[in-house]
Amino acid sequence: MARLVIIGCGVVGAAIAYELSRTTPHTITVLEQHTPAEGATGAALGIAMGVISHKVKGRNWRLRETSLRRYPTLLAELAALGQLVPNNAQGILSLCFDAEKLPRWQSLQEIRQRQGWQLEIWSPAQVAAACPHLIVDQVAAGIYSPQDLQIAPTALTQSLITAAQQQGVELQTDAAVVGFEREGDRLRSVQTAIHTYPADGVIITAGLGSERLADRLGHALPLMPVLGQGLRVQMPEVLGDASFQPVINGDDVHLVPMGDRVYGVAATVEFPPEGERSPLPQQAALDAVWQAALAYCPALKSGQILSTWYGLRPRPQGQAAPVIQPIEGIRNGILATGHYRNGVLLAPATALKVQELLQTCLDSDSPIPPRRQGA
Ligand SMILES: Cc1cc2nc3c(=O)[nH]c(=O)nc-3n(C[C@H](O)[C@H](O)[C@H](O)COP(=O)(O)OP(=O)(O)OC[C@H]3O[C@@H](n4cnc5c(N)ncnc54)[C@H](O)[C@@H]3O)c2cc1C
């Protein structure tokens, strides 16, 4: 039995803690600098864009498909443990405003059919019939993905970590990791300001905080914070048909039913200005998102804006998102981070991948992960 330390309790850390507590005999401690889901996860919409994404092969599709297959069983397991996670299984309806993009959607539809997934292409009249709150004048087609879903990210994270705790995982909050004790190519312990946690295996799932932690271990992992803002809107009545409330996507602006006539409208994608480390929320960007939503759903005008929010997405620089790999030069350390815009979607698949990597990691005869040149 090994002692594992997971650093960071966003949706990714919580999913890993849960999966490992379910399938391995190891002693697991999760160290979180604040409380669970306060990082990017707390700002996420929780849309799982799997079937409707244009990724059709390679690692990125495999991860998406693994998550799509795992989510129903995961939510059922959590429910059986008393953790009901709010989720919307009515799918995603994406509005296509450009007829020239239709052949690409048709080709995606054929690929998904071959892969065993459903994707429907609706006429503007079908869109209007199913979702009477949407204006379809400018719509060339509606792409409806019934098997994609949306999950409440904070509730999911809290449920995962609670279920993991029920299965023996220890969660330490207000426990910021500041360093590591290392012996050659092995990590021996993880250090906070007041405690040292002995470790046979370490998993860094600290979102944007992973850059600094990896840096301490000599692994260069540049992560760019990409800001996303959104608005919560309270409507006087449910938008459209109360019995059909899918997530709507129009030009990357999402309208997400959150229950009780509240809708999320999001999100901006704001990069740091040239030469700066971190972006600040720009009102003009939020206004543009609001106007784009009003253009396809003018009924929103009669709603009351309850609040706005923003968060920072961890985007890897110089490598594809997400980063799920051994820490360079370390036998018993794994990075599971940099999920950028898809951490909620990819959390279950990430947990399964980490479980696989861990087996090699804990095996002392395994080859040491190579150090990149210049790292
Ligand atoms: C506006 C917005 C909308 C989004 N919408 C979606 C969506 O619809 N679907 C989707 O899939 N994704 C979405 N995302 C992306 C998603 O939020 C992220 O990919 C995901 O939350 C990353 O999860 P994480 O657990 O890796 O990181 P985080 O949630 O940031 O968690 C990392 C945790 O590590 C902790 N930590 C950091 N450093 C340390 C340290 N030294 N010691 C201890 N703890 C530490 C932090 O406190 C934090 O709790 C959205 C993001 C934003 C901002």
The ligand as an ORCA input file, in Angstrom:
! r2SCAN-3c Opt
* xyz 0 1
  C     -15.629     30.994    -17.195
  C     -15.174     29.577    -17.345
  C     -16.031     28.642    -17.917
  C     -15.622     27.310    -18.064
  N     -16.509     26.422    -18.574
  C     -16.156     25.120    -18.708
  C     -17.081     24.189    -19.226
  O     -18.216     24.523    -19.560
  N     -16.682     22.885    -19.346
  C     -15.441     22.463    -18.985
  O     -15.137     21.282    -19.129
  N     -14.533     23.356    -18.484
  C     -14.860     24.661    -18.360
  N     -13.954     25.569    -17.871
  C     -12.582     25.128    -17.610
  C     -12.488     24.460    -16.247
  O     -12.948     25.355    -15.287
  C     -11.035     24.081    -15.939
  O     -10.453     23.385    -17.021
  C     -11.013     23.165    -14.713
  O     -11.751     23.743    -13.668
  C      -9.596     22.897    -14.256
  O      -9.707     22.145    -13.068
  P      -8.449     21.898    -12.144
  O      -8.917     21.031    -11.022
  O      -7.307     21.444    -12.959
  O      -8.022     23.365    -11.655
  P      -8.645     24.286    -10.535
  O     -10.103     24.224    -10.495
  O      -8.022     25.630    -10.716
  O      -8.134     23.642     -9.197
  C      -6.791     23.678     -8.788
  C      -6.776     23.723     -7.276
  O      -5.427     23.655     -6.831
  C      -5.287     24.507     -5.710
  N      -3.861     24.846     -5.586
  C      -3.114     25.646     -6.393
  N      -1.847     25.717     -5.947
  C      -1.795     24.968     -4.808
  C      -0.758     24.667     -3.869
  N       0.488     25.152     -3.997
  N      -1.067     23.870     -2.812
  C      -2.321     23.362     -2.651
  N      -3.332     23.631     -3.505
  C      -3.069     24.406     -4.582
  C      -6.183     25.681     -6.029
  O      -6.552     26.370     -4.845
  C      -7.356     25.005     -6.715
  O      -8.397     24.682     -5.812
  C     -14.325     26.906    -17.667
  C     -13.484     27.835    -17.080
  C     -13.890     29.157    -16.914
  C     -12.960     30.129    -16.257
*
